Every structure is written in C-alpha cells, then in structure tokens.
C-alpha cells in the first residue's frame, strides 16, 4: 500500500520541504516508520494523514525540535 502512494508522498515531501532534499528524505523516513507502526497496530493511514505527518515533521526539523533522520 505504501509503495502505491510513494510517488504522491515524494511529491508532497518536496513541496513541503521547499526543495530541500535533506528535509524531504528525513520526513519521508520518519513518516514511513510511523506508517509501519500504525500498520502493526492494525490501522492504515490515508494519504491525507500522511501529508499532515509530513508537514508536522518538516516543521519540527526546520525549527530545530527534531534532528534529521
């Protein structure tokens, strides 16, 4: 399921990161880990939930609250 959404996730990550590939890759890795944990608990995240996670993690990285993955 995640593989099917990957092109859209990559596109959104680059948009949210404003072209910064390091931030885009970091937020994608963080969101993938969150997605896997959600699947283990029996929940499947929608693309909207994933985009919200991308925004949240990117803002944490930009503000210095969270380090790159």
WOWOZI-V422874 format. One record per residue. N is the residue number from 1. RES is the residue in one small letter. OMEGA is omega as a letter, one per 30 degrees, with the letter a starting at -180 (* if undefined). D_FIRST is the distance of its C-alpha to the first C-alpha in Angstrom with 2 decimals. Layout:
[[N;RES;OMEGA;D_FIRST] [N;RES;OMEGA;D_FIRST]]
This chain:
[[1;x;a;0.00] [2;x;a;3.81] [3;x;l;5.40] [4;x;a;5.30] [5;x;a;6.71] [6;x;l;8.83] [7;x;l;11.86] [8;x;l;12.25] [9;x;l;12.01] [10;x;l;14.53] [11;x;l;16.70] [12;x;l;16.89] [13;x;l;17.63] [14;x;l;20.44] [15;x;a;21.77] [16;x;a;21.93] [17;x;l;23.45] [18;x;l;25.90] [19;x;l;25.51] [20;x;a;25.94] [21;x;l;23.65] [22;x;l;24.38] [23;x;a;23.28] [24;x;l;20.14] [25;x;l;19.14] [26;x;a;20.23] [27;x;l;18.30] [28;x;l;15.04] [29;x;l;15.83] [30;x;a;16.83] [31;x;l;13.82] [32;x;l;11.54] [33;x;l;14.05] [34;x;l;14.07] [35;x;l;10.34] [36;x;l;10.89] [37;x;l;14.07] [38;x;l;12.74] [39;x;l;10.45] [40;x;l;13.72] [41;x;l;15.58] [42;x;a;13.52] [43;x;l;12.25] [44;x;a;8.92] [45;x;l;9.75] [46;x;l;9.99] [47;x;l;10.52] [48;x;l;14.18] [49;x;l;14.10] [50;x;l;12.47] [51;x;l;15.22] [52;x;l;17.79] [53;x;l;16.96] [54;x;l;17.34] [55;x;a;20.66] [56;x;a;21.84] [57;x;l;21.29] [58;x;l;22.82] [59;x;l;25.80] [60;x;l;26.30] [61;x;a;26.41] [62;x;a;28.73] [63;x;l;31.04] [64;x;l;31.28] [65;x;a;30.04] [66;x;l;27.25] [67;x;l;27.53] [68;x;a;25.21] [69;x;*;22.61]]
